[in-house]
Amino acid sequence: MATPATLAAAPPVVRRTRARVGDRRTARAIHYAMVAPAVALLLAFLALPAVYIGWLSLNVSTYGQPARFVGLANYAELLHDPVFWRAARNTFVVVNAIVLGELALGLGLAVLMQGRVPAKPVVIAILLAPYAITESSGIVMWRYMLEPDVGMVTHVLARLGLGQLDWSTDPVATLSLASLIAIWHHLPFTFLILYAALTTVPRDILEAARIDGAGAFQAFRLVTLRLIMPALLIAVLFRYIFAIRTFAEIWLLTEGGPARLSEVLAIYLYRETFKYHQFGMASATGVVMLAMSLLIALPYLRRMFREVVRGG
């Protein structure tokens, strides 16, 4: 270990190098000390509960009885449950409808807001307004507007001769309405990310593309879209992860009915937990939903790694 005397006797270059190494070590220690509380919170509130849920999924557990280890029996029961497979299929359809619908609308509105729009601040405020409404309030509002018998929208559709939208008995209509409500409520999230990304696109690059003969659509596809790709991937990734947990939209409309035909995985998990009190089955369902999230996330994470870390 170098002493003050040996440092003083060392050449200036060696002294400066050792001082830099000492500064880096001190900065690294300070960095770890500052990050440690956040890491501890993540372990306490995310990692440990996840490990517990994984362990509970391998057990039969209910009120008043000790957990009994059964291995993969809960997962085998899930695979043989037709209600689970129907819920998984409904989840797949609803999640893709929500994310792709939000992406198309969010990107279109973000591009539109880049141009000359009258009263742009007011229009943007209107676009962001759904995010200021609580999820349950917004769903109940949509439900009463689309009530098959007395809803305002139903009355207008009947006046126009378009018939009645009976989403309370048609599972396809229920899932479609739930997707529409979810898109309406979460569209501001996607819009904000894409609009912020579009504002960072350099104008001189677009002008150079137009000078080279690229049309408006070609410039958008070949230049703008590639420059905002990291933000686009982040928006899609987050929305897929959150959309898999879709619950309130369908629960407040029909509670998964009629006859559990519009049920999704989040409602299936809810029933296993709070109605049947089968905590092992509910935990297995949660693990399956986590696995679905990871499978969806991996391609986007790989693309983000190529686009951001490796520079495309």
Secondary structure by P-SEA (a helix, b strand, c coil): cccaaaaaaccaaaaaaaaaaaaaaaaaaaaaaaaaaaaaaaaaccaaaaaaaaaaaacccccccccccccaaaaaaaaacaaaaaaaaaaaaaaaaaaaaaaaaaaaaaaaaaccccaaaaaaaaaaccccccaaaaaaaaaaaacccccaaaaaaaaaccccccccccaaaaaaaaaaaaaaaaaaaaaaaaaaaaaaccaaaaaaaaaacccaaaaaaccccccaaaaaaaaaaaaaaaaaaccaaaaaccccccccccccaaaaaaaacccccaaaaaaaaaaaaaaaaaaaaaaaaaaaaaaccccc
